[in-house]
């Protein structure tokens, strides 16, 4: 049994915002794969819920006229993984969310809930960081767009206001066109596992496939919030493709991360993962882009 006081099914975005304004303690729920667990564990016991699960305007994936990919916040993980636009333009994101939980969770869990939960272990977060995702927040004061890098403020905390709803995630053409990436999640199990560490690497090679034109590196569970390794990115951009590049990246990221010890893994083990996964993800991204690792 779930201990909640009441649930209101909003008919559209404006109706959901009105319900939130009228109850300052109400909790938004969409797929419920995170919220219901918190209720069952007692952390949100007795709360009131505002459901946005059936609002069609929050679902779906479209390609806008300027080439921007728009992902509705209530789009499920399985829909994202299997959508033709995702498979064509940003398959790394589809692969990342396909590692969330098991099939049942991926069929109900939403990318918006994954982001708004605010946890550093969210499987979508690292990939969205490398894609420079823009978050569309709709509230009583109107619509504002926030870079995902500015969204997280601490463990489980974001800048989203109580009377705001994450309505969409936008990824601009210049942030995915010509880029290839890889997300690697480390966990003790192959499914139904929260990430011990997650690493996403997105690259753009020169036309001759010999040099690294651009690189973006992001981690989950390597700090209190998802992070990008900007210093390492700047140091290795323009470098020739080879084993020395992999070494530079693997060592460089260690100075930018801030992992901690927990019951899942020690700080020392996470540092080992951070180093190893960066090299693996970069190698696989290079191969996906048609490049070859030269010694």
GIWOUR-V431929 format. One line per field, one symbol per residue. ss: DSSP state (H for helix, E for strand, C for the rest). psi: psi as a letter, one per 30 degrees, with the letter a starting at -180 (. if undefined). A space follows every 50 residues. Layout:
ss->???
psi->???
This chain:
ss->CCCEEEEEECCCHHHHHHHHHHCCCCEEECCCCCHHHHHHCCCCCCEEEE ECCCCHHHCCEEECCCCCEEEECCCEHHHHHHCHHHHHHCHHHHHHHCCC CCHHHHHHCEHHHHHHCCCCCCCCHHHHHHCCCEEEEEECCEEEEEEHHH CEEECCEECCCCCEEEEEEEECHHHCCCCEEEEEEECCCCCCCCCCEEEE EEEEECCCCCEEEEEEEEEECCCCCCEECHHHHHHHCCCECCHHHHHHHH HHHHHCCCCCCCCCCCHHHHHHHHHHHHHHHHHHHHHHCCCCCCC
psi->kkilelkkjkfaeeeeeeeeefjfgkkkkdegfeeeeeeefffgkglkkj kgegjffgllkljlegfkkkjkfgkleeeeegkeeeeeeifeeeeeffgk baeeeffekleeeeeffgkfgkffeeeeefghkkkjkkafgakkkkkffg ekfljgklfklehkkjflkkjlefffkgkklkkkkklflflhkkkekkkk kkljlleggfljelkkkllkgglflklkieeeeeefkfllkleeeeeeee eefffflillkafelleeeeeeeeeeeeeeeeeeeeeefglkjk.
